[in-house]
Amino acid sequence: MKNILEETRFIMKKYNIKANKSFGQNFLIRENVVEKIIESSEVEKEDLVIEIGPGLGTLTKYLLERAGKVICIELDSKMIRILEDRFQQYDNFELLNQDVLKVDLKTLIQREKGNSGIKKVKIVANLPYYITTPIIMKLLEEELDLESITVMIQKEVADRLIAIPGEKQTGAITYSVYYYSMAKGILEVPNHSFIPEPEVTSKVIQLKIRNQPPIEVKKKEVMFNIIKSAFMQRRKTLLNALTNAKIFENKEEGIKTLRELGLEEKIRPEKLTLQDFANITNQIL
């Protein structure tokens, strides 16, 4: 039995494949990393797994052995033949040659849960780094019927996603991830775990989807717009950023709002909790 490195080299040679930089492809070659992703995803026989960007099928092989069904969404048409050749004998394998950002995942999941014994739906993927954020935001904002999202992404982005709002790594996306899920880091993955080697360290993270949000807010869309506006001018104080974005009509109104909520005039956006942003939203609506 070939190890993953030998298997990857064999497949690449057989199909005359090179990693496609425009698709952000780096092929995972470490057994311990694959095992950790599979183990932490807690895939069971009654689960539907949606794998985004399966590439050569390194994770796919393990997922098919554990899941009730695996649907792979792969954009690169060169990978389609490889995946079909490798997994056509599995009756729980389905392959979509599509851009995941254009796939109607809500309908797909409803169909699968309606037609089979599927109970839970999980995302497992080694995501292309260049579109990590749009993919994760799609998965969260569409409020899909998901149990969890277990993905490997660039470490710098991962640390921002899994931070607690108000911590050092906080960015605008931190609040969205925290609103929709409970996030944790699983494993750091050095760049020599791939061929070709990326220039960055990677990290496996897991988002467990919340049954209900951790805060109450009148309109979450307004809150997320306020958060986005606050972080568009990160070096500015919250007061200046929200005044410039016309969230506050003027500085005087902004100062009054912040004082009523017990927030300092010179506080910076990254120091706020999600509850603080919810309070600002509820105050101005």
C-alpha positions in Angstrom: 0.0 0.0 0.0 1.4 3.4 -1.1 1.8 6.2 1.5 0.1 9.5 0.6 3.3 11.0 -0.8 4.0 8.1 -3.1 0.3 7.9 -4.1 0.2 11.6 -4.9 3.4 11.4 -7.0 2.0 8.4 -8.8 -1.3 10.1 -9.7 0.4 13.3 -10.8 2.7 11.3 -13.1 0.0 9.0 -14.4 -2.3 11.9 -15.4 0.5 14.3 -16.2 -0.8 16.8 -13.6 0.8 19.8 -12.0 -0.7 21.9 -9.3 -2.6 24.8 -10.8 -1.6 28.0 -9.1 -4.7 29.9 -10.4 -6.9 27.4 -8.5 -4.6 27.7 -5.4 -3.7 24.0 -5.5 -1.3 22.5 -3.0 -1.6 18.7 -2.6 -1.5 17.4 1.0 1.0 14.6 1.5 1.1 13.9 5.3 -0.8 11.0 6.7 -0.9 12.4 10.2 -2.6 15.6 9.0 -5.1 13.7 6.9 -5.9 11.4 9.9 -6.3 14.5 12.2 -8.7 16.2 9.8 -10.8 13.0 9.4 -10.8 12.3 13.2 -11.7 15.8 14.2 -14.6 16.0 11.6 -16.3 13.1 13.4 -17.9 11.8 10.3 -20.4 8.9 10.8 -22.4 6.6 8.6 -25.5 8.7 8.7 -23.7 11.9 7.6 -23.6 13.6 4.3 -20.1 15.2 3.7 -19.7 18.0 1.2 -16.0 18.2 0.3 -15.0 21.5 -1.4 -12.0 21.3 -3.8 -11.1 17.6 -3.4 -8.2 17.9 -5.9 -6.6 14.5 -6.3 -9.0 12.9 -3.7 -6.6 12.5 -0.8 -9.2 13.3 1.8 -12.1 11.9 -0.3 -10.8 8.3 0.0 -11.0 8.4 3.8 -14.4 10.3 3.8 -16.0 7.7 1.5 -15.1 4.9 4.0 -16.8 6.7 6.9 -19.7 8.8 5.5 -23.2 7.8 4.3 -22.5 9.9 1.2 -19.8 12.3 0.0 -20.5 15.0 -2.5 -17.3 16.6 -4.0 -17.5 20.0 -5.6 -14.5 20.5 -7.8 -13.9 23.5 -10.2 -10.8 22.2 -12.0 -12.0 20.0 -14.9 -8.6 18.2 -15.0 -9.3 16.8 -11.5 -12.7 15.4 -12.6 -11.3 12.5 -14.6 -8.9 11.6 -11.8 -11.7 11.6 -9.1 -14.1 9.6 -11.4 -11.4 7.0 -12.1 -10.5 6.7 -8.4 -13.9 6.5 -6.8 -16.4 5.3 -9.4 -16.7 2.0 -7.6 -18.2 3.8 -4.5 -22.0 4.0 -4.5 -21.9 6.8 -2.0 -19.8 9.2 -4.2 -21.1 12.1 -6.2 -19.1 14.7 -8.1 -20.0 18.2 -9.2 -17.7 20.0 -11.6 -18.8 23.5 -10.4 -17.7 26.6 -8.6 -18.9 26.2 -5.0 -19.8 29.9 -4.8 -22.4 29.3 -7.5 -23.9 26.1 -6.1 -27.3 26.2 -4.5 -26.2 24.3 -1.4 -29.5 24.8 0.5 -31.4 22.9 -2.2 -28.7 20.3 -2.5 -28.8 19.6 1.2 -32.6 19.5 1.4 -32.6 17.0 -1.5 -30.1 14.7 0.2 -31.8 14.8 3.6 -35.2 14.1 1.9 -34.1 11.2 -0.2 -31.9 9.1 2.1 -31.1 8.2 5.6 -28.8 11.2 6.0 -29.2 12.9 9.4 -26.3 15.4 9.6 -24.4 17.4 7.1 -20.7 18.3 7.5 -18.3 20.3 5.4 -14.8 18.9 5.2 -12.2 20.5 3.0 -8.7 21.7 2.2 -9.9 25.0 1.0 -8.2 27.0 -1.8 -6.5 29.9 0.1 -7.4 32.6 -2.4 -11.1 32.2 -1.9 -11.2 31.0 1.7 -13.2 33.9 3.1 -15.9 34.0 0.4 -16.5 30.3 0.8 -16.8 30.4 4.6 -19.0 33.4 4.5 -21.3 31.7 2.0 -21.5 28.6 4.2 -22.4 30.7 7.3 -24.6 33.5 5.9 -26.8 31.1 3.9 -27.7 29.5 7.2 -27.5 26.0 5.8 -28.6 22.9 7.6 -25.0 22.1 8.7 -23.6 20.4 11.8 -20.0 21.5 11.4 -17.3 22.9 9.0 -13.8 21.4 9.3 -11.3 23.0 7.0 -7.6 23.6 6.4 -6.8 27.2 5.5 -4.0 29.7 5.8 -2.9 30.1 9.5 -3.1 33.9 9.4 -6.7 33.8 8.3 -7.5 30.9 10.6 -6.4 32.8 13.7 -8.6 35.7 12.7 -11.6 33.4 12.2 -11.3 31.5 15.5 -10.5 34.5 17.7 -12.9 35.6 20.4 -14.2 39.1 19.4 -12.2 41.7 21.3 -9.0 39.6 21.2 -5.8 40.7 19.5 -6.5 38.8 16.2 -10.0 40.3 15.8 -11.1 41.4 12.4 -14.6 42.0 10.9 -15.0 38.4 9.9 -14.3 37.3 13.5 -17.7 38.6 14.6 -19.6 36.8 11.8 -17.9 33.5 12.6 -18.6 33.9 16.3 -22.3 34.9 15.6 -22.9 31.7 13.5 -20.6 29.2 15.1 -18.3 28.0 17.9 -14.8 27.9 16.4 -11.6 26.2 17.5 -8.2 25.4 16.1 -7.3 21.8 15.6 -3.8 21.6 14.1 -1.0 23.8 12.6 0.3 22.3 9.4 3.8 23.3 8.2 4.3 24.1 4.5 6.4 21.0 3.9 3.2 19.0 4.3 2.3 19.8 0.7 3.6 19.6 -2.8 4.3 22.1 -4.1 5.1 23.8 -0.8 3.0 27.0 -0.2 4.8 30.0 1.3 2.6 30.0 4.4 1.8 27.8 7.3 -1.7 26.2 7.3 -4.1 25.4 10.1 -7.0 23.1 10.5 -10.0 24.7 12.2 -13.5 23.6 13.0 -16.7 25.6 13.2 -19.6 24.0 15.0 -22.8 25.7 13.9 -24.8 27.3 16.7 -28.5 26.4 17.2 -29.1 30.0 18.0 -27.0 33.2 18.0 -25.2 34.2 21.2 -26.7 37.7 21.2 -30.0 39.3 20.4 -30.0 42.0 17.8 -33.0 43.7 16.0 -31.5 43.4 12.5 -28.3 41.3 12.1 -27.8 42.7 8.6 -27.6 46.2 10.0 -25.2 45.0 12.7 -22.8 43.4 10.2 -22.9 46.5 8.1 -21.8 48.5 11.2 -19.0 46.0 11.9 -17.8 46.1 8.3 -17.9 49.9 8.4 -15.9 50.0 11.6 -13.2 47.8 10.3 -12.9 49.4 6.8 -10.9 52.2 8.5 -9.1 50.0 11.1 -6.6 52.7 12.3 -9.4 55.1 13.2 -11.4 55.1 16.4 -14.8 53.5 16.3 -16.3 56.9 16.6 -14.5 58.3 13.6 -15.0 55.2 11.5 -18.8 55.1 12.1 -19.2 58.9 11.7 -17.3 58.7 8.3 -19.5 55.8 7.2 -22.6 57.8 8.2 -23.7 55.2 10.8 -23.7 58.2 13.2 -25.1 61.4 11.7 -22.3 63.3 13.3 -19.7 63.1 16.1 -22.0 64.5 18.7 -24.6 61.8 18.1 -21.9 59.2 18.1 -20.4 60.4 21.4 -23.9 60.4 23.0 -24.6 56.8 21.8 -21.2 55.5 23.0 -21.6 57.1 26.4 -25.1 55.7 26.8 -23.7 52.3 26.2 -20.7 52.7 28.5 -18.1 52.8 25.7 -15.1 55.2 25.6 -15.0 57.8 22.9 -11.5 56.7 21.7 -12.2 52.9 21.7 -11.1 51.1 18.6 -13.3 48.6 16.8 -11.3 45.5 17.6 -11.8 46.1 21.3 -15.6 45.6 21.1 -17.4 42.4 21.8 -20.2 41.1 19.6 -22.7 42.3 22.3 -21.2 45.8 22.1 -22.0 45.9 18.3 -25.5 44.5 19.0 -26.1 47.2 21.6 -25.0 49.9 19.1 -27.3 48.4 16.4 -30.3 48.2 18.8 -29.6 51.8 20.0 -29.7 53.4 16.6 -32.6 51.4 15.1 
